Amino acid sequence: QVGSVGAVEGQAEVLHPGASAWTPLAAGAPILLGDQLRTQRDAKLRVVLREDSVLTLAADSQLTVTEQSVAPAPVSRFELLLGVVRAVVPDGYAAPKARFEVETPTAVAGVRGTSFLAAYDAAQEETLVVDVTHLNEGTWFDRAGNFHSDTLHVIERYTPTGPDHLMYEQRCAAPIKESALLSPTRKHTMNIL
């Protein structure tokens, strides 16, 4: 058991490894390694992992627990097959060799001691906004090796501009003492392979 269901609104189901049928989830139900979790329309599912990470799966979403260990350093990996997941990740993931990753068919998001949002829907042309706070101050702000404080607030916006392109915008906010280091907005274009 890698965690348990903290709460369910609406209908959420699990497909355990080796099982052939989906079964309904209720608060307190165990979550196992390899489980596929899915929510129906107008449903939400909150999962609390044994190392205190919290995953919230939005409506019409599907996620697989692919890896989860606690020692010697916490490692958690998930595959988001469809929909939206929000993760609140504890500070233990700031340790060396710790990893927390959510993989979609087109990207991998990895974090340490923060909260974030990941979404995947190949059929929609919409903007995904990621709002991140409580960042680990031991990480770099940029490739030059500048550090940031734990009060850094990053907002990222991903907007499809064509079948193989995304526009990426980033806005960083920090207290006055750090504002000289931060540019207010950066725009980039990324190619998706």
C-alpha positions in Angstrom: 0.0 0.0 0.0 1.5 3.3 -1.1 -1.4 5.5 0.2 -5.1 5.9 0.7 -8.1 7.8 -0.6 -8.5 11.0 1.5 -11.8 12.1 -0.1 -14.0 11.4 -3.1 -16.6 13.7 -4.6 -18.8 12.0 -7.3 -17.7 8.8 -8.8 -14.0 7.7 -8.8 -12.7 4.2 -9.6 -9.6 2.1 -9.4 -8.2 -0.7 -11.6 -5.8 -2.7 -9.5 -2.9 -4.5 -11.2 -4.1 -7.8 -12.6 -7.8 -6.9 -12.2 -10.1 -6.9 -15.2 -12.8 -4.6 -13.8 -12.8 -1.1 -12.4 -14.1 -0.8 -8.8 -15.6 2.3 -7.0 -13.4 4.1 -4.5 -14.4 5.4 -1.1 -12.6 7.4 1.6 -10.0 5.3 3.3 -9.6 2.8 0.4 -6.0 1.6 -0.1 -4.0 2.8 -3.1 -1.5 0.2 -4.4 1.6 0.4 -6.6 0.4 0.0 -10.3 -3.1 1.2 -9.6 -4.9 3.1 -12.3 -7.2 5.8 -10.9 -10.0 7.6 -12.8 -12.6 10.1 -12.1 -15.9 10.5 -13.9 -17.6 13.8 -15.0 -18.1 16.2 -12.1 -15.9 14.1 -9.7 -12.8 14.7 -7.7 -10.4 12.3 -5.9 -7.9 13.2 -3.3 -5.1 10.6 -2.5 -2.7 10.9 0.4 0.5 9.0 -0.1 2.4 7.4 2.8 5.1 10.1 2.7 2.4 12.9 3.0 2.2 14.0 -0.7 -1.3 14.8 -1.7 -2.7 14.2 -5.2 -6.0 15.7 -6.3 -7.4 14.3 -9.5 -9.9 16.5 -11.3 -13.1 15.4 -13.2 -12.6 13.2 -16.3 -9.0 12.3 -15.4 -6.9 9.1 -15.3 -3.6 8.5 -13.5 -1.4 5.5 -12.9 0.9 5.1 -9.8 4.1 3.8 -11.5 6.6 4.1 -8.6 6.5 5.0 -4.9 9.1 4.4 -2.3 10.0 6.2 1.0 13.6 5.1 1.8 16.5 5.9 1.5 15.0 9.0 -0.3 11.4 9.4 -1.4 10.7 8.6 -5.0 7.2 8.9 -6.6 6.3 8.6 -10.3 2.9 8.9 -11.9 1.6 8.7 -15.4 -1.2 11.2 -16.2 -3.1 9.6 -19.1 -5.9 12.2 -19.3 -7.1 15.2 -17.4 -5.7 17.3 -14.6 -3.8 16.4 -11.4 -2.7 18.8 -8.6 0.2 17.6 -6.4 1.2 19.0 -3.0 4.7 17.7 -2.4 6.4 17.8 1.0 9.9 19.1 1.8 11.3 15.6 2.0 11.6 15.7 -1.8 14.3 18.3 -1.5 16.7 15.6 -0.3 19.4 14.3 -2.6 18.2 11.5 -4.9 14.6 12.3 -4.1 12.2 12.5 -7.1 8.6 13.4 -7.7 7.5 13.2 -11.3 4.3 13.3 -13.3 4.6 12.1 -16.8 2.1 12.7 -19.6 2.4 11.5 -23.2 4.1 14.7 -24.1 6.0 15.9 -21.0 7.5 15.1 -17.6 7.0 17.4 -14.6 9.4 17.0 -11.7 9.4 19.0 -8.5 10.9 19.1 -5.0 8.8 20.4 -2.0 6.1 22.5 -3.7 2.7 22.2 -5.2 2.0 22.1 -8.9 -0.7 21.3 -11.5 -0.3 19.0 -14.6 -2.8 18.6 -17.4 -3.1 16.6 -20.6 -5.8 16.6 -23.2 -4.7 15.9 -26.8 -8.1 17.0 -28.3 -8.3 20.4 -26.7 -6.6 23.6 -27.8 -6.5 25.5 -24.6 -4.1 27.3 -22.3 -2.7 25.5 -19.3 -1.7 27.8 -16.4 0.6 26.5 -13.7 0.8 28.5 -10.5 3.7 27.4 -8.2 4.5 28.6 -4.7 6.5 27.3 -1.7 9.6 26.5 -3.8 12.6 25.0 -2.2 15.1 27.9 -1.8 18.0 25.5 -2.3 17.3 25.3 -6.0 18.5 27.5 -8.8 16.4 30.3 -10.2 18.3 30.3 -13.6 21.1 28.6 -15.5 23.6 31.2 -14.2 23.3 29.5 -10.8 21.4 32.3 -9.0 19.4 31.1 -6.0 15.9 32.2 -5.0 14.1 32.3 -1.6 11.2 30.1 -0.7 8.9 33.1 -1.3 9.3 33.0 -5.1 6.0 32.7 -6.9 6.1 31.4 -10.5 3.2 31.5 -12.9 3.6 29.6 -16.2 1.2 29.7 -19.2 1.3 27.2 -22.1 -0.8 28.1 -25.1 -1.0 26.0 -28.3 -0.1 28.2 -31.4 -0.2 25.4 -34.0 -0.3 21.7 -34.3 3.4 21.3 -33.3 4.0 24.5 -31.3 3.4 26.0 -27.9 3.9 29.5 -26.6 5.4 29.5 -23.2 5.1 32.5 -20.9 6.6 32.8 -17.4 6.0 35.4 -14.7 8.0 35.5 -11.5 7.1 37.5 -8.4 9.3 37.9 -5.4 9.7 40.4 -2.5 11.4 43.7 -3.2 14.8 42.6 -2.1 14.9 40.0 -4.9 13.1 42.0 -7.6 16.3 43.2 -9.3 17.2 39.5 -10.1 13.9 38.7 -11.7 12.6 39.7 -15.1 8.8 40.2 -14.9 7.9 38.0 -18.0 9.7 35.7 -20.3 8.1 34.5 -23.6 9.4 31.5 -25.5 8.2 29.3 -28.3 8.7 25.5 -27.9 8.4 22.8 -30.5 6.6 19.6 -29.5 8.0 16.5 -31.1 
